[in-house]
Amino acid sequence: MIRISLIAVAALGLSGCGLAETASTGATAAAAGAEEARQAQQTEKKVQDQVQAAAQQAADRRHAAETNDTN
């Protein structure tokens, strides 16, 4: 009877370690996901800025071309 109790206690102790490892892995994955989301937002902002700059440059060129055509 004592052996069974010791085995049960040992099994519970080991399963607790597994739970802690699982929780730690989950927290690490969540942190990595948050970092990826942050980087994705930065990339999106950078691309939007580049698109706006290209649109402004195109508008400036059209305006310059129209101004030269009227002169």
PyMOL Python script that loads the backbone (N, CA, C, O; Angstrom):
from pymol import cmd

cmd.read_pdbstr("""\
ATOM      1  N   MET A   1       0.818  -1.185   0.000  1.00  0.00           N
ATOM      2  CA  MET A   1       0.000   0.000   0.000  1.00  0.00           C
ATOM      3  C   MET A   1       0.868   1.258   0.000  1.00  0.00           C
ATOM      4  O   MET A   1       0.562   2.230  -0.690  1.00  0.00           O
ATOM      5  N   ILE A   2       1.953   1.234   0.778  1.00  0.00           N
ATOM      6  CA  ILE A   2       2.852   2.391   0.835  1.00  0.00           C
ATOM      7  C   ILE A   2       3.533   2.584  -0.516  1.00  0.00           C
ATOM      8  O   ILE A   2       3.738   3.716  -0.954  1.00  0.00           O
ATOM      9  N   ARG A   3       3.884   1.477  -1.178  1.00  0.00           N
ATOM     10  CA  ARG A   3       4.515   1.591  -2.503  1.00  0.00           C
ATOM     11  C   ARG A   3       3.585   2.276  -3.490  1.00  0.00           C
ATOM     12  O   ARG A   3       4.015   3.144  -4.248  1.00  0.00           O
ATOM     13  N   ILE A   4       2.343   1.902  -3.487  1.00  0.00           N
ATOM     14  CA  ILE A   4       1.377   2.496  -4.416  1.00  0.00           C
ATOM     15  C   ILE A   4       1.251   3.992  -4.133  1.00  0.00           C
ATOM     16  O   ILE A   4       1.173   4.798  -5.060  1.00  0.00           O
ATOM     17  N   SER A   5       1.231   4.356  -2.860  1.00  0.00           N
ATOM     18  CA  SER A   5       1.135   5.773  -2.505  1.00  0.00           C
ATOM     19  C   SER A   5       2.367   6.530  -2.982  1.00  0.00           C
ATOM     20  O   SER A   5       2.253   7.633  -3.517  1.00  0.00           O
ATOM     21  N   LEU A   6       3.550   5.937  -2.789  1.00  0.00           N
ATOM     22  CA  LEU A   6       4.781   6.600  -3.244  1.00  0.00           C
ATOM     23  C   LEU A   6       4.812   6.748  -4.759  1.00  0.00           C
ATOM     24  O   LEU A   6       5.240   7.780  -5.275  1.00  0.00           O
ATOM     25  N   ILE A   7       4.366   5.736  -5.463  1.00  0.00           N
ATOM     26  CA  ILE A   7       4.314   5.802  -6.926  1.00  0.00           C
ATOM     27  C   ILE A   7       3.333   6.884  -7.366  1.00  0.00           C
ATOM     28  O   ILE A   7       3.605   7.634  -8.304  1.00  0.00           O
ATOM     29  N   ALA A   8       2.195   6.961  -6.686  1.00  0.00           N
ATOM     30  CA  ALA A   8       1.195   7.971  -7.027  1.00  0.00           C
ATOM     31  C   ALA A   8       1.744   9.371  -6.784  1.00  0.00           C
ATOM     32  O   ALA A   8       1.541  10.265  -7.606  1.00  0.00           O
ATOM     33  N   VAL A   9       2.437   9.573  -5.664  1.00  0.00           N
ATOM     34  CA  VAL A   9       3.022  10.879  -5.353  1.00  0.00           C
ATOM     35  C   VAL A   9       4.092  11.237  -6.388  1.00  0.00           C
ATOM     36  O   VAL A   9       4.159  12.376  -6.850  1.00  0.00           O
ATOM     37  N   ALA A  10       4.910  10.280  -6.741  1.00  0.00           N
ATOM     38  CA  ALA A  10       5.952  10.524  -7.746  1.00  0.00           C
ATOM     39  C   ALA A  10       5.327  10.873  -9.094  1.00  0.00           C
ATOM     40  O   ALA A  10       5.799  11.774  -9.788  1.00  0.00           O
ATOM     41  N   ALA A  11       4.274  10.164  -9.457  1.00  0.00           N
ATOM     42  CA  ALA A  11       3.602  10.433 -10.733  1.00  0.00           C
ATOM     43  C   ALA A  11       2.990  11.830 -10.736  1.00  0.00           C
ATOM     44  O   ALA A  11       3.063  12.538 -11.740  1.00  0.00           O
ATOM     45  N   LEU A  12       2.392  12.225  -9.623  1.00  0.00           N
ATOM     46  CA  LEU A  12       1.811  13.565  -9.540  1.00  0.00           C
ATOM     47  C   LEU A  12       2.895  14.639  -9.625  1.00  0.00           C
ATOM     48  O   LEU A  12       2.714  15.672 -10.270  1.00  0.00           O
ATOM     49  N   GLY A  13       4.017  14.379  -8.968  1.00  0.00           N
ATOM     50  CA  GLY A  13       5.120  15.328  -9.033  1.00  0.00           C
ATOM     51  C   GLY A  13       5.632  15.509 -10.448  1.00  0.00           C
ATOM     52  O   GLY A  13       5.891  16.631 -10.883  1.00  0.00           O
ATOM     53  N   LEU A  14       5.777  14.414 -11.161  1.00  0.00           N
ATOM     54  CA  LEU A  14       6.259  14.491 -12.545  1.00  0.00           C
ATOM     55  C   LEU A  14       5.237  15.134 -13.459  1.00  0.00           C
ATOM     56  O   LEU A  14       5.600  15.879 -14.369  1.00  0.00           O
ATOM     57  N   SER A  15       3.975  14.859 -13.231  1.00  0.00           N
ATOM     58  CA  SER A  15       2.951  15.466 -14.089  1.00  0.00           C
ATOM     59  C   SER A  15       2.890  16.965 -13.841  1.00  0.00           C
ATOM     60  O   SER A  15       2.601  17.734 -14.757  1.00  0.00           O
ATOM     61  N   GLY A  16       3.161  17.388 -12.605  1.00  0.00           N
ATOM     62  CA  GLY A  16       3.202  18.819 -12.313  1.00  0.00           C
ATOM     63  C   GLY A  16       4.293  19.515 -13.089  1.00  0.00           C
ATOM     64  O   GLY A  16       4.100  20.633 -13.567  1.00  0.00           O
ATOM     65  N   CYS A  17       5.445  18.866 -13.224  1.00  0.00           N
ATOM     66  CA  CYS A  17       6.544  19.443 -14.007  1.00  0.00           C
ATOM     67  C   CYS A  17       6.130  19.595 -15.458  1.00  0.00           C
ATOM     68  O   CYS A  17       6.461  20.588 -16.105  1.00  0.00           O
ATOM     69  N   GLY A  18       5.417  18.627 -15.959  1.00  0.00           N
ATOM     70  CA  GLY A  18       4.941  18.699 -17.336  1.00  0.00           C
ATOM     71  C   GLY A  18       3.976  19.847 -17.537  1.00  0.00           C
ATOM     72  O   GLY A  18       3.996  20.518 -18.569  1.00  0.00           O
ATOM     73  N   LEU A  19       3.127  20.068 -16.538  1.00  0.00           N
ATOM     74  CA  LEU A  19       2.185  21.181 -16.631  1.00  0.00           C
ATOM     75  C   LEU A  19       2.911  22.515 -16.611  1.00  0.00           C
ATOM     76  O   LEU A  19       2.566  23.435 -17.352  1.00  0.00           O
ATOM     77  N   ALA A  20       3.912  22.608 -15.763  1.00  0.00           N
ATOM     78  CA  ALA A  20       4.684  23.852 -15.706  1.00  0.00           C
ATOM     79  C   ALA A  20       5.403  24.096 -17.028  1.00  0.00           C
ATOM     80  O   ALA A  20       5.461  25.225 -17.515  1.00  0.00           O
ATOM     81  N   GLU A  21       5.948  23.034 -17.599  1.00  0.00           N
ATOM     82  CA  GLU A  21       6.645  23.174 -18.889  1.00  0.00           C
ATOM     83  C   GLU A  21       5.668  23.576 -19.977  1.00  0.00           C
ATOM     84  O   GLU A  21       5.981  24.415 -20.822  1.00  0.00           O
ATOM     85  N   THR A  22       4.484  22.977 -19.958  1.00  0.00           N
ATOM     86  CA  THR A  22       3.465  23.319 -20.954  1.00  0.00           C
ATOM     87  C   THR A  22       3.054  24.776 -20.820  1.00  0.00           C
ATOM     88  O   THR A  22       2.912  25.481 -21.818  1.00  0.00           O
ATOM     89  N   ALA A  23       2.863  25.228 -19.578  1.00  0.00           N
ATOM     90  CA  ALA A  23       2.493  26.630 -19.359  1.00  0.00           C
ATOM     91  C   ALA A  23       3.606  27.557 -19.816  1.00  0.00           C
ATOM     92  O   ALA A  23       3.340  28.601 -20.412  1.00  0.00           O
ATOM     93  N   SER A  24       4.853  27.184 -19.542  1.00  0.00           N
ATOM     94  CA  SER A  24       5.996  27.995 -19.953  1.00  0.00           C
ATOM     95  C   SER A  24       6.089  28.060 -21.473  1.00  0.00           C
ATOM     96  O   SER A  24       6.352  29.118 -22.044  1.00  0.00           O
ATOM     97  N   THR A  25       5.871  26.925 -22.117  1.00  0.00           N
ATOM     98  CA  THR A  25       5.908  26.885 -23.579  1.00  0.00           C
ATOM     99  C   THR A  25       4.800  27.749 -24.158  1.00  0.00           C
ATOM    100  O   THR A  25       5.005  28.462 -25.141  1.00  0.00           O
ATOM    101  N   GLY A  26       3.631  27.682 -23.547  1.00  0.00           N
ATOM    102  CA  GLY A  26       2.510  28.505 -24.015  1.00  0.00           C
ATOM    103  C   GLY A  26       2.798  29.986 -23.866  1.00  0.00           C
ATOM    104  O   GLY A  26       2.471  30.777 -24.751  1.00  0.00           O
ATOM    105  N   ALA A  27       3.409  30.368 -22.748  1.00  0.00           N
ATOM    106  CA  ALA A  27       3.749  31.768 -22.529  1.00  0.00           C
ATOM    107  C   ALA A  27       4.796  32.238 -23.539  1.00  0.00           C
ATOM    108  O   ALA A  27       4.723  33.358 -24.046  1.00  0.00           O
ATOM    109  N   THR A  28       5.755  31.384 -23.821  1.00  0.00           N
ATOM    110  CA  THR A  28       6.792  31.722 -24.805  1.00  0.00           C
ATOM    111  C   THR A  28       6.176  31.896 -26.193  1.00  0.00           C
ATOM    112  O   THR A  28       6.523  32.821 -26.928  1.00  0.00           O
ATOM    113  N   ALA A  29       5.259  30.996 -26.536  1.00  0.00           N
ATOM    114  CA  ALA A  29       4.595  31.093 -27.840  1.00  0.00           C
ATOM    115  C   ALA A  29       3.757  32.365 -27.923  1.00  0.00           C
ATOM    116  O   ALA A  29       3.714  33.016 -28.967  1.00  0.00           O
ATOM    117  N   ALA A  30       3.099  32.716 -26.836  1.00  0.00           N
ATOM    118  CA  ALA A  30       2.293  33.942 -26.834  1.00  0.00           C
ATOM    119  C   ALA A  30       3.175  35.172 -26.991  1.00  0.00           C
ATOM    120  O   ALA A  30       2.821  36.100 -27.718  1.00  0.00           O
ATOM    121  N   ALA A  31       4.312  35.185 -26.320  1.00  0.00           N
ATOM    122  CA  ALA A  31       5.233  36.317 -26.441  1.00  0.00           C
ATOM    123  C   ALA A  31       5.772  36.411 -27.865  1.00  0.00           C
ATOM    124  O   ALA A  31       5.895  37.507 -28.411  1.00  0.00           O
ATOM    125  N   ALA A  32       6.090  35.278 -28.461  1.00  0.00           N
ATOM    126  CA  ALA A  32       6.580  35.282 -29.840  1.00  0.00           C
ATOM    127  C   ALA A  32       5.497  35.778 -30.794  1.00  0.00           C
ATOM    128  O   ALA A  32       5.774  36.526 -31.731  1.00  0.00           O
ATOM    129  N   GLY A  33       4.269  35.353 -30.543  1.00  0.00           N
ATOM    130  CA  GLY A  33       3.155  35.809 -31.382  1.00  0.00           C
ATOM    131  C   GLY A  33       2.943  37.308 -31.262  1.00  0.00           C
ATOM    132  O   GLY A  33       2.661  37.978 -32.255  1.00  0.00           O
ATOM    133  N   ALA A  34       3.077  37.835 -30.057  1.00  0.00           N
ATOM    134  CA  ALA A  34       2.923  39.272 -29.854  1.00  0.00           C
ATOM    135  C   ALA A  34       4.031  40.030 -30.583  1.00  0.00           C
ATOM    136  O   ALA A  34       3.777  41.075 -31.183  1.00  0.00           O
ATOM    137  N   GLU A  35       5.241  39.516 -30.535  1.00  0.00           N
ATOM    138  CA  GLU A  35       6.365  40.154 -31.238  1.00  0.00           C
ATOM    139  C   GLU A  35       6.147  40.121 -32.751  1.00  0.00           C
ATOM    140  O   GLU A  35       6.428  41.100 -33.441  1.00  0.00           O
ATOM    141  N   GLU A  36       5.650  39.005 -33.261  1.00  0.00           N
ATOM    142  CA  GLU A  36       5.367  38.908 -34.695  1.00  0.00           C
ATOM    143  C   GLU A  36       4.284  39.908 -35.102  1.00  0.00           C
ATOM    144  O   GLU A  36       4.374  40.533 -36.159  1.00  0.00           O
ATOM    145  N   ALA A  37       3.268  40.054 -34.261  1.00  0.00           N
ATOM    146  CA  ALA A  37       2.197  41.011 -34.554  1.00  0.00           C
ATOM    147  C   ALA A  37       2.739  42.436 -34.565  1.00  0.00           C
ATOM    148  O   ALA A  37       2.366  43.234 -35.424  1.00  0.00           O
ATOM    149  N   ARG A  38       3.614  42.759 -33.619  1.00  0.00           N
ATOM    150  CA  ARG A  38       4.214  44.088 -33.563  1.00  0.00           C
ATOM    151  C   ARG A  38       5.042  44.357 -34.813  1.00  0.00           C
ATOM    152  O   ARG A  38       4.974  45.441 -35.393  1.00  0.00           O
ATOM    153  N   GLN A  39       5.820  43.368 -35.220  1.00  0.00           N
ATOM    154  CA  GLN A  39       6.646  43.529 -36.418  1.00  0.00           C
ATOM    155  C   GLN A  39       5.772  43.660 -37.665  1.00  0.00           C
ATOM    156  O   GLN A  39       6.098  44.423 -38.575  1.00  0.00           O
ATOM    157  N   ALA A  40       4.674  42.928 -37.710  1.00  0.00           N
ATOM    158  CA  ALA A  40       3.765  43.018 -38.850  1.00  0.00           C
ATOM    159  C   ALA A  40       3.155  44.417 -38.934  1.00  0.00           C
ATOM    160  O   ALA A  40       3.004  44.965 -40.026  1.00  0.00           O
ATOM    161  N   GLN A  41       2.809  44.988 -37.793  1.00  0.00           N
ATOM    162  CA  GLN A  41       2.265  46.345 -37.786  1.00  0.00           C
ATOM    163  C   GLN A  41       3.304  47.347 -38.263  1.00  0.00           C
ATOM    164  O   GLN A  41       2.978  48.275 -39.003  1.00  0.00           O
ATOM    165  N   GLN A  42       4.545  47.170 -37.848  1.00  0.00           N
ATOM    166  CA  GLN A  42       5.612  48.069 -38.296  1.00  0.00           C
ATOM    167  C   GLN A  42       5.810  47.961 -39.801  1.00  0.00           C
ATOM    168  O   GLN A  42       5.980  48.969 -40.487  1.00  0.00           O
ATOM    169  N   THR A  43       5.787  46.739 -40.307  1.00  0.00           N
ATOM    170  CA  THR A  43       5.949  46.520 -41.747  1.00  0.00           C
ATOM    171  C   THR A  43       4.790  47.144 -42.513  1.00  0.00           C
ATOM    172  O   THR A  43       4.990  47.773 -43.551  1.00  0.00           O
ATOM    173  N   GLU A  44       3.578  46.967 -41.996  1.00  0.00           N
ATOM    174  CA  GLU A  44       2.400  47.542 -42.655  1.00  0.00           C
ATOM    175  C   GLU A  44       2.511  49.069 -42.702  1.00  0.00           C
ATOM    176  O   GLU A  44       2.225  49.680 -43.732  1.00  0.00           O
ATOM    177  N   LYS A  45       2.920  49.678 -41.606  1.00  0.00           N
ATOM    178  CA  LYS A  45       3.075  51.142 -41.550  1.00  0.00           C
ATOM    179  C   LYS A  45       4.135  51.601 -42.544  1.00  0.00           C
ATOM    180  O   LYS A  45       3.959  52.608 -43.230  1.00  0.00           O
ATOM    181  N   LYS A  46       5.231  50.860 -42.617  1.00  0.00           N
ATOM    182  CA  LYS A  46       6.315  51.206 -43.539  1.00  0.00           C
ATOM    183  C   LYS A  46       5.839  51.148 -44.991  1.00  0.00           C
ATOM    184  O   LYS A  46       6.146  52.033 -45.789  1.00  0.00           O
ATOM    185  N   VAL A  47       5.086  50.100 -45.324  1.00  0.00           N
ATOM    186  CA  VAL A  47       4.577  49.950 -46.691  1.00  0.00           C
ATOM    187  C   VAL A  47       3.578  51.057 -47.008  1.00  0.00           C
ATOM    188  O   VAL A  47       3.600  51.616 -48.104  1.00  0.00           O
ATOM    189  N   GLN A  48       2.700  51.378 -46.053  1.00  0.00           N
ATOM    190  CA  GLN A  48       1.747  52.466 -46.272  1.00  0.00           C
ATOM    191  C   GLN A  48       2.469  53.784 -46.519  1.00  0.00           C
ATOM    192  O   GLN A  48       2.080  54.551 -47.400  1.00  0.00           O
ATOM    193  N   ASP A  49       3.512  54.047 -45.753  1.00  0.00           N
ATOM    194  CA  ASP A  49       4.301  55.268 -45.942  1.00  0.00           C
ATOM    195  C   ASP A  49       4.940  55.293 -47.329  1.00  0.00           C
ATOM    196  O   ASP A  49       4.972  56.334 -47.986  1.00  0.00           O
ATOM    197  N   GLN A  50       5.448  54.143 -47.767  1.00  0.00           N
ATOM    198  CA  GLN A  50       6.076  54.069 -49.093  1.00  0.00           C
ATOM    199  C   GLN A  50       5.049  54.295 -50.195  1.00  0.00           C
ATOM    200  O   GLN A  50       5.339  54.968 -51.184  1.00  0.00           O
ATOM    201  N   VAL A  51       3.854  53.739 -50.033  1.00  0.00           N
ATOM    202  CA  VAL A  51       2.789  53.921 -51.030  1.00  0.00           C
ATOM    203  C   VAL A  51       2.380  55.386 -51.088  1.00  0.00           C
ATOM    204  O   VAL A  51       2.192  55.936 -52.173  1.00  0.00           O
ATOM    205  N   GLN A  52       2.240  56.023 -49.923  1.00  0.00           N
ATOM    206  CA  GLN A  52       1.879  57.441 -49.905  1.00  0.00           C
ATOM    207  C   GLN A  52       2.964  58.298 -50.539  1.00  0.00           C
ATOM    208  O   GLN A  52       2.662  59.251 -51.258  1.00  0.00           O
ATOM    209  N   ALA A  53       4.207  57.974 -50.282  1.00  0.00           N
ATOM    210  CA  ALA A  53       5.311  58.731 -50.871  1.00  0.00           C
ATOM    211  C   ALA A  53       5.319  58.571 -52.390  1.00  0.00           C
ATOM    212  O   ALA A  53       5.546  59.537 -53.118  1.00  0.00           O
ATOM    213  N   ALA A  54       5.074  57.358 -52.863  1.00  0.00           N
ATOM    214  CA  ALA A  54       5.040  57.121 -54.310  1.00  0.00           C
ATOM    215  C   ALA A  54       3.865  57.860 -54.947  1.00  0.00           C
ATOM    216  O   ALA A  54       4.000  58.423 -56.033  1.00  0.00           O
ATOM    217  N   ALA A  55       2.718  57.857 -54.276  1.00  0.00           N
ATOM    218  CA  ALA A  55       1.553  58.575 -54.804  1.00  0.00           C
ATOM    219  C   ALA A  55       1.821  60.080 -54.851  1.00  0.00           C
ATOM    220  O   ALA A  55       1.448  60.751 -55.813  1.00  0.00           O
ATOM    221  N   GLN A  56       2.463  60.600 -53.820  1.00  0.00           N
ATOM    222  CA  GLN A  56       2.796  62.032 -53.795  1.00  0.00           C
ATOM    223  C   GLN A  56       3.787  62.373 -54.897  1.00  0.00           C
ATOM    224  O   GLN A  56       3.666  63.408 -55.552  1.00  0.00           O
ATOM    225  N   GLN A  57       4.766  61.500 -55.098  1.00  0.00           N
ATOM    226  CA  GLN A  57       5.758  61.731 -56.153  1.00  0.00           C
ATOM    227  C   GLN A  57       5.082  61.724 -57.523  1.00  0.00           C
ATOM    228  O   GLN A  57       5.402  62.547 -58.381  1.00  0.00           O
ATOM    229  N   ALA A  58       4.153  60.799 -57.727  1.00  0.00           N
ATOM    230  CA  ALA A  58       3.441  60.742 -59.005  1.00  0.00           C
ATOM    231  C   ALA A  58       2.601  62.007 -59.204  1.00  0.00           C
ATOM    232  O   ALA A  58       2.552  62.556 -60.305  1.00  0.00           O
ATOM    233  N   ALA A  59       1.951  62.458 -58.156  1.00  0.00           N
ATOM    234  CA  ALA A  59       1.153  63.683 -58.254  1.00  0.00           C
ATOM    235  C   ALA A  59       2.037  64.879 -58.558  1.00  0.00           C
ATOM    236  O   ALA A  59       1.670  65.735 -59.363  1.00  0.00           O
ATOM    237  N   ASP A  60       3.196  64.946 -57.922  1.00  0.00           N
ATOM    238  CA  ASP A  60       4.133  66.042 -58.184  1.00  0.00           C
ATOM    239  C   ASP A  60       4.609  66.023 -59.633  1.00  0.00           C
ATOM    240  O   ASP A  60       4.715  67.071 -60.270  1.00  0.00           O
ATOM    241  N   ARG A  61       4.892  64.838 -60.146  1.00  0.00           N
ATOM    242  CA  ARG A  61       5.343  64.726 -61.550  1.00  0.00           C
ATOM    243  C   ARG A  61       4.234  65.134 -62.515  1.00  0.00           C
ATOM    244  O   ARG A  61       4.493  65.811 -63.510  1.00  0.00           O
ATOM    245  N   ARG A  62       2.986  64.719 -62.221  1.00  0.00           N
ATOM    246  CA  ARG A  62       1.862  65.116 -63.084  1.00  0.00           C
ATOM    247  C   ARG A  62       1.702  66.627 -63.078  1.00  0.00           C
ATOM    248  O   ARG A  62       1.505  67.252 -64.121  1.00  0.00           O
ATOM    249  N   HIS A  63       1.788  67.198 -61.892  1.00  0.00           N
ATOM    250  CA  HIS A  63       1.643  68.654 -61.780  1.00  0.00           C
ATOM    251  C   HIS A  63       2.763  69.357 -62.561  1.00  0.00           C
ATOM    252  O   HIS A  63       2.515  70.333 -63.269  1.00  0.00           O
ATOM    253  N   ALA A  64       3.978  68.858 -62.426  1.00  0.00           N
ATOM    254  CA  ALA A  64       5.108  69.454 -63.156  1.00  0.00           C
ATOM    255  C   ALA A  64       4.906  69.305 -64.660  1.00  0.00           C
ATOM    256  O   ALA A  64       5.192  70.232 -65.418  1.00  0.00           O
ATOM    257  N   ALA A  65       4.422  68.161 -65.092  1.00  0.00           N
ATOM    258  CA  ALA A  65       4.194  67.944 -66.529  1.00  0.00           C
ATOM    259  C   ALA A  65       3.086  68.854 -67.049  1.00  0.00           C
ATOM    260  O   ALA A  65       3.188  69.398 -68.148  1.00  0.00           O
ATOM    261  N   GLU A  66       2.039  69.016 -66.265  1.00  0.00           N
ATOM    262  CA  GLU A  66       0.941  69.895 -66.674  1.00  0.00           C
ATOM    263  C   GLU A  66       1.391  71.345 -66.717  1.00  0.00           C
ATOM    264  O   GLU A  66       0.978  72.103 -67.595  1.00  0.00           O
ATOM    265  N   THR A  67       2.235  71.732 -65.772  1.00  0.00           N
ATOM    266  CA  THR A  67       2.735  73.099 -65.720  1.00  0.00           C
ATOM    267  C   THR A  67       3.641  73.355 -66.925  1.00  0.00           C
ATOM    268  O   THR A  67       3.598  74.442 -67.500  1.00  0.00           O
ATOM    269  N   ASN A  68       4.445  72.391 -67.312  1.00  0.00           N
ATOM    270  CA  ASN A  68       5.333  72.556 -68.468  1.00  0.00           C
ATOM    271  C   ASN A  68       4.546  72.567 -69.758  1.00  0.00           C
ATOM    272  O   ASN A  68       4.930  73.256 -70.703  1.00  0.00           O
ATOM    273  N   ASP A  69       3.442  71.815 -69.827  1.00  0.00           N
ATOM    274  CA  ASP A  69       2.628  71.791 -71.042  1.00  0.00           C
ATOM    275  C   ASP A  69       1.897  73.100 -71.281  1.00  0.00           C
ATOM    276  O   ASP A  69       1.657  73.472 -72.430  1.00  0.00           O
ATOM    277  N   THR A  70       1.540  73.801 -70.220  1.00  0.00           N
ATOM    278  CA  THR A  70       0.805  75.048 -70.379  1.00  0.00           C
ATOM    279  C   THR A  70       1.729  76.224 -70.680  1.00  0.00           C
ATOM    280  O   THR A  70       1.255  77.280 -71.099  1.00  0.00           O
ATOM    281  N   ASN A  71       3.001  76.069 -70.481  1.00  0.00           N
ATOM    282  CA  ASN A  71       3.951  77.162 -70.745  1.00  0.00           C
ATOM    283  C   ASN A  71       4.424  77.129 -72.139  1.00  0.00           C
ATOM    284  O   ASN A  71       5.227  77.972 -72.538  1.00  0.00           O
TER     285      ASN A  71
END
""", "prot")
cmd.dss("prot")
cmd.show_as("cartoon", "prot")
cmd.util.cbc("prot")
cmd.orient("prot")
